[in-house]
Amino acid sequence: MNSIGKLGAMQQFVKGGRMMPAAAISDDSVLVKKIVTEHNPEGIEYDVRPLLQIVEDVLIRSTLSSEGVTTGALARVDHVEDRSYHPGQTNTLEALSAKIDRISCEISYKTLGGVDAHSTTVGIFDMLTIFKWDVKIVLTLAAFALTYGEFWLLAQIHDKNQLAKSMAILKQLPSIMEHANSLKPRFDTLNDLVRIIVEVTKCVIEFHDLPSQYITQDITAYTTANNYIPVASYWTIRSIVACAAQITSLTTLGYEIFTSTDAWELSTLIFKLKNIIDHLRQLLNSCREHIGKKMDAEAYHMLRDLFSKPHTDNMKVLKALIYAQDDILPLYDGVTKKRVSLEALRRKNVLLLFSGMEISTDELLILEQIYNESKAHAPRMESRYELVWIPIVDPNSEWTEAKKKQFESLQENMSWYSVYHPSLIGKPVIWFIQSEWKYKNKPILVVLDPQGRVSCPNAIHMMWIWGSAAYPFTSSREEALWKEETWRLELLVDGIDQEILNWIKDGKYIFLFGGDDPEWVRRFVKEARRVAMATQIPLEMVYVGKSNKREQVQKIIDIIIRDKLNTQYWSEQSMIWFFWTRLQSMLFSKLQLKQSDDDDHVMQEIKKLLSYDKQGGWIVLARGSHIVVNGHATTGFQTLVEYDAVWKEHADREGFEPAFKNHYDKVHSVVSPCCRFEFSHSMGRIPERLTCPECRRNMHVLTTFQCCHDEKIDEDFFVSTVTPPTN
């Protein structure tokens, strides 16, 4: 082509295929009105994802190979993984290949014929009226890939293959390669546009693939997206036409024509499509969030329904709770340190330990001891029950490196099974264990029998109280243990302090006491020793602290050591923690079994001791196993102080035990301190009502906010953000 002919071709090309009047792009609704009116899909579903994979493979290799133009020669794309395509992936292509060829020819013909890009774009839509929006875009993109891929294929192999060399000459490739360096900026812009075209295409496909059963009129984002997708489709195909025009002009009109045209339109389209993809992604995220909520609610109700039906084994239930698919191994074996499937739990009694990652070292150590004792004392149990830790974390919180290390540290120190990663536990499961098993943030231990039925909604209380003796940790076993139990000192200290158990066997008098007032401790120990010496009774004393205020309790222990007070103490905070944990577990165990009636003597005494602890201080006086007095610190101290003046003669005549109790009851009836119970929000089954252990009246319900300054607040109230659906 001579210079005059090229100039004329250039003028026609710029006039027709490249430029676009400003008025034509000012109103998207005007642009797509005709397209939307004539859009009439015939209802045939085409899975265009396999076709898009092939197209994307062509575009990636073509796009990446252009990086070699800076050297003056095109580089092979060896670092892109080769793909093989099975017949299923090419079925769509076979059905639509003729349509793809027609679109490719249409773009080339109209571009060279000087037809403006808008008209060419509308013409393509006219050819594709029976297809859905995602199919329209993928077919047009596939048509462009034919031209684009052919260009770069010849560019890559024309110097090694004679056929390619001859074809390259026909397409003016040798002269184009001579100017490779100056072409790079234009190709970089072209490649940027191609990449964002693919992004928009994928986004439109994702909208099409949203599950229709969860799409309702109340999803505003979906309605907005549905109206916006025609606009996105228009500008995507319009951009494909612009890209195709670039390659066509380069291979047919030559290097001079290509470089003399302004690249502003490509940059404008990149900006346009970036805005479109940002808007589509926002809408897509809103739709997914809405659909996710509906799917979670459906899964939650399915889970509830699943537990209401009988099953031949426990696998359906365990899959629903832990992981339903078979594509990964969801459990981690604490013994072998390897991942395993749920088959390891089939037809076994399964103890599900639900907790956050704040589960304490004390809890894990004692749980480990009980778990190992159960295995050791009854070898047959090993094949009949397993323990599984199911970590519960806030699904809305970020999974940081610190959390990852904390989780892995806990997991490695467990000798039982655990869920491989917390992300396997979905919102519906968290909702379910909160609503059905009253989990909040404190650990619970749900027991399932070999058929997946709930044997106990929370066995952790009986495990703390009776240890391995509570096996098989069912509610019926819990009831049987309580029927055998009485209010005795062993109930309070069993499994904690062997020396106290020895004192019990020796029939000694024993004072357990606690509080956070150092002066009261000094005076109480002094008075108790004075009265014991006067009455010549064998008395042992142990300071047991309080259920909270660890730092203050430690200060009192330090005072006992420094002042050489004549009393024993528990030097390990874990012993103090376990004492109060067991006592609280006794209360919750009774509440769980609905054994909180006024005639239950053990329940009333447990409530008294917990109440006295909250009021400042407490005492328990026992003779051997028999508990003589379970009382308030102030009342107990006053009783000792008044020994000489009031009840000495009674003690000389009747004995220390009845005299102390008789006078304590008299003092208590006059003082009559209030009773108070505190239930943390992290506790699961908080009673709706509770009777006073002193007067048997219903207690007032109050909301209390408290800060003790010396304790780490480790309650993560994420539970409020995952409230179960109400319908």
ZAMARGU-4260 file (C-alpha; in steps of 0.2 Angstrom, whole numbers, plus 5000, padded with zeros to 4 digits):
<rodrens>
0) 5000/5000/5000 | 5007/5017/4995 | 5008/5032/5006 | 4992/5040/4999 | 4982/5024/5001
5) 4988/5021/5019 | 4983/5039/5023 | 4966/5036/5016 | 4964/5020/5026 | 4970/5028/5041
10) 4957/5043/5040 | 4943/5030/5037 | 4949/5019/5051 | 4950/5034/5063 | 4933/5040/5058
15) 4924/5024/5059 | 4932/5011/5070 | 4942/5021/5083 | 4933/5036/5089 | 4917/5038/5097
20) 4906/5054/5099 | 4906/5060/5117 | 4887/5061/5117 | 4886/5043/5113 | 4895/5038/5129
25) 4886/5050/5141 | 4871/5040/5145 | 4873/5021/5147 | 4855/5018/5148 | 4853/5025/5131
30) 4867/5014/5124 | 4859/4998/5131 | 4841/5002/5128 | 4840/4993/5111 | 4851/4978/5118
35) 4840/4976/5133 | 4824/4977/5123 | 4830/4963/5111 | 4838/4952/5124 | 4827/4936/5123
40) 4837/4921/5130 | 4829/4904/5125 | 4832/4896/5141 | 4846/4884/5136 | 4859/4884/5150
45) 4877/4885/5144 | 4891/4881/5156 | 4904/4894/5149 | 4917/4892/5162 | 4927/4878/5153
50) 4926/4889/5137 | 4932/4904/5147 | 4947/4893/5154 | 4953/4890/5136 | 4951/4908/5131
55) 4960/4914/5147 | 4974/4902/5143 | 4976/4909/5126 | 4975/4927/5133 | 4987/4924/5147
60) 5000/4916/5136 | 4998/4930/5123 | 4998/4944/5136 | 5014/4937/5145 | 5023/4934/5129
65) 5022/4952/5125 | 5035/4956/5139 | 5048/4950/5127 | 5047/4964/5115 | 5059/4975/5125
70) 5073/4963/5118 | 5067/4964/5101 | 5061/4946/5100 | 5046/4938/5108 | 5050/4926/5123
75) 5041/4909/5125 | 5030/4908/5140 | 5038/4892/5148 | 5033/4897/5166 | 5014/4895/5162
80) 5008/4878/5167 | 5002/4867/5152 | 4984/4862/5152 | 4975/4847/5145 | 4957/4848/5141
85) 4945/4833/5144 | 4930/4831/5132 | 4918/4839/5144 | 4927/4855/5143 | 4926/4856/5124
90) 4907/4852/5123 | 4902/4870/5124 | 4915/4875/5111 | 4908/4862/5099 | 4891/4868/5101
95) 4896/4887/5099 | 4911/4887/5088 | 4902/4892/5072 | 4895/4907/5082 | 4912/4912/5088
100) 4919/4912/5070 | 4905/4923/5064 | 4908/4935/5078 | 4927/4936/5074 | 4923/4939/5056
105) 4910/4952/5060 | 4922/4962/5071 | 4936/4961/5057 | 4924/4965/5043 | 4916/4980/5052
110) 4933/4987/5058 | 4941/4987/5041 | 4924/4993/5034 | 4925/5009/5044 | 4910/5005/5055
115) 4910/5014/5072 | 4914/5003/5087 | 4896/5006/5095 | 4888/5000/5079 | 4899/4985/5079
120) 4895/4981/5097 | 4877/4982/5094 | 4878/4971/5079 | 4887/4958/5090 | 4872/4959/5102
125) 4860/4957/5088 | 4869/4940/5084 | 4867/4935/5102 | 4850/4939/5107 | 4845/4921/5112
130) 4860/4920/5124 | 4861/4925/5142 | 4873/4940/5147 | 4887/4929/5153 | 4887/4918/5137
135) 4887/4934/5126 | 4903/4941/5134 | 4912/4924/5133 | 4908/4921/5115 | 4914/4938/5110
140) 4929/4936/5121 | 4933/4919/5112 | 4931/4927/5095 | 4944/4940/5100 | 4955/4926/5107
145) 4956/4918/5090 | 4963/4934/5082 | 4974/4939/5097 | 4981/4921/5099 | 4985/4919/5081
150) 4994/4935/5081 | 5005/4930/5096 | 5007/4912/5090 | 5015/4918/5074 | 5025/4930/5083
155) 5032/4917/5094 | 5036/4903/5081 | 5038/4912/5064 | 5057/4911/5065 | 5057/4892/5068
160) 5043/4886/5057 | 5042/4889/5038 | 5023/4889/5038 | 5022/4901/5052 | 5035/4912/5043
165) 5025/4913/5027 | 5009/4918/5037 | 5019/4930/5047 | 5024/4939/5031 | 5006/4940/5025
170) 5002/4948/5041 | 5017/4960/5040 | 5024/4953/5056 | 5043/4955/5051 | 5041/4974/5049
175) 5031/4974/5066 | 5045/4965/5075 | 5057/4978/5069 | 5048/4991/5079 | 5045/4980/5094
180) 5052/4991/5107 | 5042/5006/5102 | 5026/4995/5102 | 5028/4990/5120 | 5019/5004/5128
185) 5004/5001/5117 | 5004/4983/5120 | 5005/4986/5139 | 4990/4996/5138 | 4981/4983/5127
190) 4986/4969/5139 | 4979/4979/5154 | 4963/4981/5146 | 4962/4963/5141 | 4965/4958/5160
195) 4951/4969/5166 | 4939/4962/5152 | 4942/4945/5159 | 4939/4951/5177 | 4922/4959/5172
200) 4918/4943/5163 | 4921/4932/5178 | 4911/4943/5189 | 4896/4942/5177 | 4897/4923/5177
205) 4898/4923/5196 | 4881/4933/5196 | 4874/4921/5184 | 4880/4906/5195 | 4872/4913/5212
210) 4860/4900/5218 | 4843/4905/5212 | 4833/4897/5227 | 4841/4910/5239 | 4837/4925/5227
215) 4822/4934/5233 | 4814/4951/5229 | 4821/4958/5245 | 4839/4957/5239 | 4841/4975/5233
220) 4859/4972/5228 | 4854/4958/5216 | 4840/4968/5208 | 4852/4983/5205 | 4865/4971/5198
225) 4852/4963/5187 | 4849/4980/5179 | 4867/4985/5179 | 4874/4969/5170 | 4868/4974/5153
230) 4878/4990/5155 | 4893/4980/5160 | 4890/4968/5146 | 4890/4982/5133 | 4906/4990/5139
235) 4915/4974/5140 | 4910/4969/5122 | 4914/4987/5117 | 4931/4985/5125 | 4934/4968/5116
240) 4929/4977/5099 | 4942/4990/5103 | 4956/4977/5107 | 4952/4968/5091 | 4953/4984/5081
245) 4970/4987/5088 | 4976/4970/5082 | 4967/4971/5065 | 4974/4988/5061 | 4992/4982/5065
250) 4991/4967/5054 | 4982/4974/5040 | 4986/4992/5039 | 5003/4991/5045 | 5014/4998/5059
255) 5013/5016/5053 | 4994/5016/5055 | 4994/5008/5071 | 5006/5020/5080 | 4999/5035/5072
260) 4982/5032/5080 | 4979/5039/5098 | 4978/5026/5112 | 4967/5037/5123 | 4952/5026/5119
265) 4960/5010/5127 | 4964/5020/5143 | 4947/5027/5144 | 4940/5010/5142 | 4951/5004/5156
270) 4945/5017/5167 | 4927/5013/5163 | 4929/4995/5166 | 4938/4998/5183 | 4923/5007/5189
275) 4911/4994/5182 | 4921/4980/5191 | 4922/4989/5207 | 4903/4992/5207 | 4899/4974/5202
280) 4910/4967/5216 | 4901/4978/5229 | 4885/4971/5223 | 4891/4953/5222 | 4898/4954/5240
285) 4881/4961/5246 | 4872/4947/5237 | 4884/4934/5244 | 4882/4940/5261 | 4863/4940/5260
290) 4863/4922/5252 | 4876/4917/5265 | 4864/4922/5279 | 4850/4912/5271 | 4861/4897/5268
295) 4868/4897/5286 | 4850/4899/5293 | 4845/4884/5282 | 4860/4874/5288 | 4856/4878/5306
300) 4838/4872/5304 | 4844/4856/5295 | 4856/4853/5310 | 4842/4855/5323 | 4831/4843/5312
305) 4846/4831/5311 | 4847/4829/5330 | 4829/4826/5331 | 4829/4810/5321 | 4836/4793/5324
310) 4852/4787/5315 | 4860/4770/5313 | 4877/4778/5317 | 4885/4794/5322 | 4893/4799/5305
315) 4879/4811/5299 | 4879/4820/5315 | 4898/4822/5316 | 4899/4827/5297 | 4886/4840/5300
320) 4895/4847/5316 | 4913/4846/5309 | 4915/4844/5291 | 4902/4837/5278 | 4913/4834/5263
325) 4926/4820/5260 | 4939/4831/5251 | 4950/4833/5266 | 4954/4825/5282 | 4946/4836/5295
330) 4953/4829/5311 | 4971/4830/5319 | 4976/4814/5329 | 4985/4821/5345 | 4994/4804/5347
335) 5001/4801/5329 | 5001/4819/5325 | 4993/4816/5308 | 4977/4821/5300 | 4963/4808/5300
340) 4945/4806/5294 | 4930/4806/5304 | 4929/4787/5302 | 4940/4786/5317 | 4924/4791/5327
345) 4912/4779/5319 | 4900/4770/5331 | 4909/4777/5346 | 4904/4787/5361 | 4911/4804/5356
350) 4915/4818/5369 | 4915/4835/5360 | 4925/4848/5369 | 4919/4865/5363 | 4930/4880/5368
355) 4938/4895/5363 | 4957/4897/5362 | 4956/4905/5379 | 4954/4888/5387 | 4966/4888/5402
360) 4981/4877/5405 | 4973/4872/5422 | 4958/4865/5413 | 4968/4856/5400 | 4980/4848/5413
365) 4966/4841/5423 | 4956/4836/5408 | 4971/4827/5402 | 4973/4818/5418 | 4955/4812/5418
370) 4956/4807/5400 | 4972/4796/5403 | 4965/4789/5419 | 4949/4783/5410 | 4960/4775/5397
375) 4971/4767/5409 | 4959/4760/5421 | 4947/4753/5408 | 4956/4747/5393 | 4940/4742/5384
380) 4934/4760/5385 | 4948/4765/5372 | 4939/4757/5358 | 4922/4764/5364 | 4925/4782/5366
385) 4935/4797/5360 | 4937/4815/5364 | 4937/4828/5351 | 4942/4847/5353 | 4931/4858/5342
390) 4939/4876/5343 | 4926/4890/5342 | 4932/4907/5336 | 4924/4922/5330 | 4920/4919/5311
395) 4920/4938/5309 | 4938/4941/5316 | 4954/4941/5307 | 4964/4925/5308 | 4981/4932/5313
400) 4998/4924/5315 | 4997/4926/5334 | 4980/4916/5334 | 4988/4903/5322 | 5002/4900/5334
405) 4991/4900/5349 | 4979/4887/5341 | 4994/4876/5335 | 5002/4876/5352 | 4985/4871/5360
410) 4983/4857/5347 | 5000/4850/5349 | 4998/4848/5368 | 4982/4838/5367 | 4983/4819/5367
415) 4966/4817/5359 | 4958/4822/5342 | 4955/4840/5337 | 4947/4848/5322 | 4962/4852/5310
420) 4957/4870/5308 | 4944/4882/5316 | 4938/4888/5299 | 4930/4871/5297 | 4917/4875/5310
425) 4904/4886/5302 | 4892/4899/5309 | 4877/4887/5309 | 4887/4875/5320 | 4891/4890/5332
430) 4873/4895/5332 | 4867/4877/5336 | 4879/4874/5350 | 4874/4891/5358 | 4855/4889/5356
435) 4854/4870/5360 | 4869/4867/5371 | 4870/4884/5379 | 4888/4887/5374 | 4895/4904/5376
440) 4913/4906/5380 | 4916/4893/5394 | 4921/4875/5388 | 4907/4863/5387 | 4908/4844/5384
445) 4894/4837/5374 | 4893/4818/5374 | 4886/4808/5359 | 4882/4790/5359 | 4887/4778/5345
450) 4871/4783/5336 | 4874/4802/5337 | 4861/4805/5351 | 4865/4817/5365 | 4869/4807/5380
455) 4873/4823/5390 | 4872/4841/5385 | 4887/4846/5395 | 4898/4832/5405 | 4912/4844/5410
460) 4903/4847/5427 | 4903/4829/5431 | 4920/4827/5425 | 4927/4840/5436 | 4917/4833/5451
465) 4920/4815/5449 | 4934/4813/5436 | 4935/4796/5427 | 4923/4789/5439 | 4909/4798/5429
470) 4912/4787/5414 | 4903/4785/5402 | 4898/4803/5406 | 4880/4802/5402 | 4866/4811/5411
475) 4860/4795/5419 | 4877/4792/5426 | 4877/4810/5433 | 4860/4807/5441 | 4866/4790/5449
480) 4882/4799/5456 | 4872/4812/5464 | 4860/4799/5472 | 4875/4791/5480 | 4882/4808/5486
485) 4880/4817/5502 | 4886/4834/5510 | 4903/4829/5516 | 4921/4836/5516 | 4927/4823/5503
490) 4915/4831/5490 | 4924/4847/5492 | 4942/4842/5491 | 4942/4825/5483 | 4956/4824/5469
495) 4964/4841/5476 | 4973/4838/5492 | 4978/4820/5498 | 4983/4827/5515 | 4966/4833/5519
500) 4959/4816/5515 | 4972/4808/5527 | 4965/4820/5541 | 4948/4815/5537 | 4953/4797/5540
505) 4961/4802/5556 | 4945/4810/5562 | 4953/4827/5565 | 4944/4844/5565 | 4947/4853/5549
510) 4944/4872/5545 | 4944/4876/5527 | 4943/4895/5525 | 4945/4909/5513 | 4943/4927/5510
515) 4953/4943/5503 | 4955/4952/5520 | 4972/4949/5527 | 4968/4956/5544 | 4953/4944/5546
520) 4964/4929/5541 | 4977/4934/5554 | 4963/4936/5568 | 4954/4920/5562 | 4969/4909/5563
525) 4974/4916/5580 | 4956/4913/5587 | 4954/4896/5580 | 4971/4890/5587 | 4967/4898/5604
530) 4950/4889/5605 | 4957/4873/5599 | 4970/4873/5612 | 4957/4877/5625 | 4946/4863/5620
535) 4960/4851/5617 | 4954/4846/5599 | 4965/4841/5585 | 4963/4855/5573 | 4970/4857/5555
540) 4968/4873/5545 | 4969/4876/5526 | 4967/4893/5518 | 4958/4890/5501 | 4957/4908/5495
545) 4942/4914/5484 | 4934/4910/5467 | 4942/4926/5460 | 4955/4939/5464 | 4970/4928/5461
550) 4982/4942/5465 | 4974/4946/5482 | 4974/4928/5487 | 4992/4927/5483 | 4996/4942/5494
555) 4987/4933/5508 | 4997/4917/5505 | 5013/4928/5506 | 5007/4935/5522 | 5004/4918/5529
560) 5022/4913/5525 | 5030/4929/5531 | 5020/4930/5547 | 5022/4911/5550 | 5003/4909/5553
565) 4999/4892/5560 | 4989/4886/5545 | 4991/4876/5529 | 4988/4884/5512 | 4987/4879/5494
570) 5003/4886/5486 | 4998/4881/5469 | 4984/4893/5461 | 4978/4878/5451 | 4973/4869/5466
575) 4962/4884/5472 | 4955/4886/5454 | 4950/4868/5454 | 4942/4869/5471 | 4931/4883/5465
580) 4928/4876/5448 | 4922/4860/5455 | 4910/4869/5467 | 4903/4879/5453 | 4901/4863/5443
585) 4891/4856/5457 | 4879/4870/5456 | 4878/4869/5437 | 4877/4850/5437 | 4862/4851/5449
590) 4854/4865/5438 | 4857/4855/5422 | 4848/4840/5430 | 4834/4851/5437 | 4839/4846/5455
595) 4838/4863/5463 | 4823/4861/5474 | 4822/4867/5492 | 4823/4849/5499 | 4840/4846/5491
600) 4852/4848/5506 | 4868/4846/5495 | 4861/4860/5483 | 4857/4872/5497 | 4874/4870/5505
605) 4883/4872/5489 | 4873/4888/5486 | 4878/4894/5503 | 4896/4892/5501 | 4896/4900/5484
610) 4886/4915/5491 | 4898/4917/5506 | 4913/4918/5495 | 4905/4932/5485 | 4901/4942/5501
615) 4920/4942/5507 | 4924/4927/5516 | 4919/4909/5522 | 4923/4895/5533 | 4919/4876/5533
620) 4922/4867/5549 | 4922/4848/5548 | 4925/4833/5559 | 4932/4819/5549 | 4920/4818/5534
625) 4906/4826/5543 | 4904/4845/5539 | 4898/4854/5555 | 4897/4872/5549 | 4896/4879/5532
630) 4897/4897/5536 | 4901/4916/5533 | 4918/4922/5538 | 4911/4936/5550 | 4899/4925/5559
635) 4912/4911/5561 | 4925/4923/5568 | 4912/4930/5580 | 4908/4913/5586 | 4926/4909/5590
640) 4929/4926/5599 | 4914/4923/5610 | 4920/4906/5616 | 4926/4911/5633 | 4911/4922/5637
645) 4896/4912/5630 | 4898/4894/5625 | 4913/4887/5635 | 4903/4878/5647 | 4892/4871/5634
650) 4908/4865/5625 | 4914/4857/5641 | 4898/4849/5644 | 4892/4843/5627 | 4908/4844/5617
655) 4916/4856/5605 | 4906/4851/5589 | 4888/4854/5595 | 4893/4869/5606 | 4901/4878/5591
660) 4887/4874/5579 | 4874/4879/5592 | 4882/4896/5595 | 4886/4899/5577 | 4868/4896/5572
665) 4862/4909/5586 | 4874/4922/5579 | 4870/4919/5561 | 4851/4921/5565 | 4855/4938/5572
670) 4867/4944/5558 | 4858/4935/5544 | 4869/4942/5529 | 4862/4943/5512 | 4865/4929/5500
675) 4871/4933/5482 | 4876/4923/5467 | 4885/4929/5451 | 4884/4921/5435 | 4895/4926/5421
680) 4888/4929/5404 | 4901/4916/5398 | 4892/4903/5408 | 4880/4893/5397 | 4865/4888/5407
685) 4861/4902/5419 | 4845/4899/5429 | 4830/4910/5426 | 4826/4909/5445 | 4835/4904/5461
690) 4829/4902/5479 | 4839/4909/5493 | 4848/4894/5503 | 4844/4904/5519 | 4826/4909/5519
695) 4820/4899/5503 | 4812/4914/5495 | 4815/4918/5477 | 4830/4929/5475 | 4830/4946/5465
700) 4838/4946/5448 | 4851/4960/5446 | 4863/4965/5432 | 4880/4969/5439 | 4896/4976/5431
705) 4912/4972/5440 | 4930/4975/5438 | 4942/4968/5450 | 4958/4976/5442 | 4969/4961/5446
710) 4962/4949/5434 | 4964/4947/5415 | 4947/4948/5407 | 4947/4934/5394 | 4929/4933/5390
715) 4927/4936/5371 | 4909/4941/5369 | 4908/4937/5350 | 4893/4927/5353 | 4882/4942/5352
720) 4887/4944/5334 | 4882/4926/5328 | 4864/4926/5335 | 4855/4911/5329 | 4840/4914/5317
725) 4823/4915/5325 | 4813/4906/5312
</rodrens>
